[in-house]
Structures are given as C-alpha cells and as structure tokens.
C-alpha cells in the first residue's frame, strides 16, 4: 500500500506532466461515490490554483481516489 507521501509525489508528477503538455487548465476528477471533501474540489482549475491531491479531509473508506486530467480548450476536438 502506498504511503501518503508516495501518493502526493505521484499526483505532483502527474500534474507537472499535464503542465508541460498542451493543456490550458487542469481538471480534478472524482469517483461517483466519493466523499463530500472530494466532491467539493472536483472541477476545472488554472494551474496556479490547483488543490493538492490526495484531498485533505477525504473520508472515503478506500482513501482519496481523485486524479488530475488535462483540459485541452484550444487543442481538442
């Protein structure tokens, strides 16, 4: 099982990869059965306002399962 430090490092690396690509913003995606804390951060963010994952205060039994996804406003179909 990954430690919280490992999870933070993995999320940070994913965010950096998105920033260095063609994305104009970043989206936080939450699972359908997520907790209220995760539901509250779900959405689209500018790179300078992105909340850190895993979500602090997540109360889901399996832990935070949110992840980052690129937003390709100018480059997508």
Secondary structure, DSSP 8 states (H G I E B T S, - for coil): ---HHHHHHHHHHHHHHHHTTT-SEEEEE--TT--HHHHHH-EEE-GGG---SS-TT---TT----EEEEE-TTT--
